[in-house]
Amino acid sequence: MSKKAVTHNYAFVFYDIAESRCQKVFKVCKQYFAHHQLSVFRGRITPSALIEFQDKLKKIIVEDEDTISIVTIMNENMINEITIGENKKDGESLII
């Protein structure tokens, strides 16, 4: 019996990028995700689009200077979000 591959359909993206590359990374993230806070994005994404997204970022960053963290989950219904303070961005709310 073959095991079905686990696919992730929702992701959070956090980055700490050198200022000279920050705008380029921001633009790529904006193509795939909703802007949530400063250098934080999140939203639905297909597995193939996630691979494409990562490939685009790898062409921009300098790996020994920059950091991008991508946290993937099955879907937005499998997490709980607690926000303290005002959410100043127009990002989608995940409170269910």
Secondary structure by P-SEA (a helix, b strand, c coil): ccccbbbbccbbbbbcccccaaaaaaaaaaaccccccccbbbbbbcaaaaaaaaaaaaaccccccbbbbbbbccccccbbbbbccccccccccccc
